[in-house]
Amino acid sequence: MSHLIELAAFQPDLAPNLGSLVRLGVCFNAPVHVIEPCGFPFSMKLLASRALDYGEKADVRHHDDWEAFQTARTGRLVLLSTKADADLWEFPFERGDVLMVGRESAGVPNDVAAQADHAVRIAMPGGGRSLNVAIAAGIAVAEATRQLR
């Protein structure tokens, strides 16, 4: 089965959230790009412990930095951001899009956001400031999958 969508974690701060992204990737057949530096020592062993038994099935693609990721990616880069104007529910996903979440503590720098092909936000009618990155990614992957199936 080919990939409908891919995930990317920009300089993740928290290993448990990255583990959740890896589980999401396995469940939706979505490769997960990890863009260094991480806020913890990255290793496949650590990832396997955080992703429970999903680590062995995961397609994790490790990138030493932003430039290495940019060189390696092939699909459109779609940034999930609370600052985006475009609404997730109105955005037309394409097969091969790479959904990127930012750091839990700071999102992505402005220069990185400017390099995204698109940026989308998830409307939060309850008035919260932001969602956990893994939850936001799950919502976006589900919507992209719904559109592309």
SULDA-V391058 format. One record per pair of residues at least 4 apart in sequence whose ideal C-beta (glycine too) atoms are under 8 Angstrom apart, sorted by the first residue. I is the first residue (numbers start at 0). J is the second residue. If there is no record, write none. Layout:
BEGIN
i->{I | I}
j->{J | J}
END
This chain:
BEGIN
i->{0 | 1 | 2 | 2 | 2 | 2 | 2 | 3 | 3 | 3 | 3 | 3 | 3 | 3 | 3 | 3 | 4 | 4 | 4 | 4 | 4 | 4 | 4 | 4 | 4 | 4 | 4 | 4 | 5 | 5 | 5 | 5 | 5 | 5 | 5 | 5 | 5 | 5 | 6 | 6 | 6 | 6 | 6 | 6 | 6 | 6 | 6 | 6 | 6 | 6 | 6 | 7 | 7 | 7 | 7 | 7 | 7 | 7 | 7 | 7 | 7 | 7 | 8 | 8 | 8 | 8 | 8 | 8 | 8 | 8 | 8 | 8 | 9 | 9 | 9 | 9 | 9 | 9 | 9 | 9 | 10 | 10 | 10 | 10 | 10 | 10 | 10 | 11 | 11 | 11 | 11 | 11 | 11 | 11 | 11 | 11 | 11 | 12 | 12 | 12 | 12 | 12 | 12 | 12 | 13 | 13 | 13 | 13 | 14 | 14 | 14 | 14 | 14 | 14 | 15 | 15 | 16 | 16 | 16 | 16 | 16 | 17 | 17 | 17 | 17 | 17 | 18 | 18 | 18 | 18 | 18 | 18 | 19 | 19 | 19 | 19 | 20 | 20 | 20 | 20 | 20 | 20 | 21 | 21 | 21 | 21 | 21 | 21 | 21 | 21 | 21 | 22 | 22 | 22 | 22 | 23 | 23 | 23 | 23 | 23 | 23 | 23 | 24 | 24 | 24 | 24 | 24 | 24 | 24 | 25 | 25 | 25 | 25 | 26 | 27 | 27 | 29 | 29 | 30 | 30 | 30 | 31 | 31 | 31 | 31 | 32 | 32 | 32 | 32 | 32 | 32 | 32 | 33 | 33 | 33 | 33 | 33 | 33 | 34 | 34 | 34 | 34 | 34 | 35 | 35 | 35 | 35 | 35 | 36 | 37 | 38 | 38 | 39 | 40 | 41 | 41 | 41 | 42 | 43 | 43 | 43 | 44 | 45 | 46 | 46 | 46 | 46 | 47 | 47 | 48 | 49 | 50 | 50 | 53 | 60 | 62 | 62 | 62 | 63 | 64 | 65 | 65 | 66 | 67 | 68 | 69 | 72 | 72 | 73 | 74 | 74 | 74 | 74 | 75 | 75 | 75 | 75 | 75 | 75 | 76 | 76 | 76 | 76 | 76 | 76 | 76 | 77 | 77 | 77 | 77 | 77 | 77 | 77 | 77 | 77 | 77 | 77 | 77 | 78 | 78 | 78 | 78 | 78 | 78 | 78 | 78 | 78 | 79 | 79 | 79 | 79 | 79 | 79 | 79 | 79 | 79 | 79 | 79 | 79 | 79 | 79 | 80 | 80 | 80 | 80 | 80 | 80 | 80 | 81 | 81 | 81 | 81 | 82 | 82 | 82 | 82 | 83 | 83 | 83 | 84 | 84 | 85 | 85 | 85 | 85 | 85 | 85 | 86 | 86 | 86 | 86 | 87 | 87 | 87 | 87 | 87 | 87 | 87 | 88 | 88 | 90 | 90 | 91 | 92 | 92 | 92 | 92 | 92 | 93 | 94 | 96 | 98 | 98 | 98 | 98 | 99 | 99 | 100 | 100 | 100 | 100 | 101 | 101 | 101 | 101 | 101 | 102 | 102 | 103 | 103 | 106 | 107 | 107 | 108 | 109 | 110 | 111 | 112 | 119 | 121 | 121 | 121 | 121 | 123 | 123 | 123 | 129 | 130 | 130 | 130 | 131 | 132 | 133 | 134 | 135 | 136 | 137 | 138 | 139 | 140 | 141 | 142 | 143 | 144}
j->{28 | 94 | 28 | 29 | 30 | 94 | 95 | 27 | 28 | 29 | 94 | 95 | 143 | 144 | 147 | 148 | 27 | 29 | 92 | 94 | 95 | 96 | 97 | 98 | 140 | 143 | 144 | 147 | 29 | 30 | 31 | 32 | 72 | 74 | 95 | 96 | 97 | 98 | 20 | 23 | 24 | 29 | 30 | 31 | 32 | 97 | 98 | 99 | 100 | 136 | 140 | 31 | 32 | 33 | 34 | 68 | 72 | 76 | 97 | 98 | 99 | 100 | 16 | 17 | 20 | 31 | 32 | 33 | 34 | 99 | 100 | 132 | 34 | 65 | 99 | 100 | 101 | 102 | 107 | 111 | 34 | 35 | 36 | 37 | 38 | 101 | 102 | 16 | 17 | 20 | 33 | 37 | 38 | 39 | 102 | 103 | 132 | 16 | 37 | 38 | 39 | 102 | 103 | 104 | 17 | 38 | 39 | 103 | 18 | 37 | 39 | 45 | 46 | 49 | 19 | 49 | 20 | 103 | 131 | 132 | 133 | 21 | 33 | 37 | 46 | 49 | 22 | 46 | 48 | 49 | 50 | 51 | 23 | 49 | 50 | 133 | 24 | 31 | 100 | 132 | 133 | 136 | 25 | 31 | 46 | 49 | 50 | 53 | 54 | 57 | 59 | 26 | 50 | 51 | 53 | 27 | 29 | 31 | 133 | 136 | 137 | 140 | 28 | 29 | 30 | 31 | 57 | 58 | 59 | 50 | 53 | 56 | 57 | 53 | 140 | 144 | 58 | 140 | 58 | 59 | 60 | 57 | 58 | 59 | 60 | 60 | 62 | 68 | 71 | 72 | 97 | 99 | 37 | 41 | 59 | 60 | 61 | 62 | 62 | 64 | 65 | 67 | 68 | 41 | 61 | 62 | 63 | 64 | 64 | 41 | 102 | 104 | 45 | 45 | 45 | 46 | 61 | 46 | 47 | 54 | 59 | 48 | 49 | 50 | 54 | 57 | 59 | 54 | 55 | 54 | 54 | 54 | 57 | 57 | 71 | 67 | 68 | 71 | 67 | 68 | 69 | 111 | 70 | 71 | 72 | 114 | 76 | 97 | 95 | 93 | 95 | 96 | 97 | 93 | 95 | 96 | 97 | 116 | 117 | 96 | 97 | 99 | 114 | 115 | 116 | 117 | 90 | 92 | 96 | 97 | 98 | 99 | 115 | 116 | 117 | 118 | 119 | 139 | 83 | 99 | 101 | 107 | 112 | 115 | 117 | 118 | 119 | 83 | 87 | 98 | 99 | 100 | 101 | 118 | 119 | 120 | 121 | 132 | 135 | 136 | 139 | 101 | 106 | 107 | 112 | 118 | 119 | 120 | 106 | 120 | 128 | 129 | 106 | 112 | 118 | 120 | 118 | 119 | 120 | 118 | 120 | 89 | 90 | 117 | 118 | 119 | 120 | 90 | 119 | 120 | 122 | 119 | 120 | 121 | 122 | 138 | 139 | 142 | 122 | 142 | 117 | 119 | 146 | 96 | 142 | 143 | 146 | 147 | 147 | 147 | 143 | 136 | 139 | 140 | 143 | 107 | 115 | 132 | 133 | 135 | 136 | 105 | 106 | 107 | 111 | 132 | 106 | 107 | 131 | 132 | 112 | 111 | 112 | 112 | 113 | 114 | 115 | 118 | 139 | 130 | 135 | 138 | 139 | 127 | 129 | 130 | 135 | 134 | 135 | 138 | 135 | 136 | 137 | 138 | 139 | 140 | 141 | 142 | 143 | 144 | 145 | 146 | 147 | 148}
END
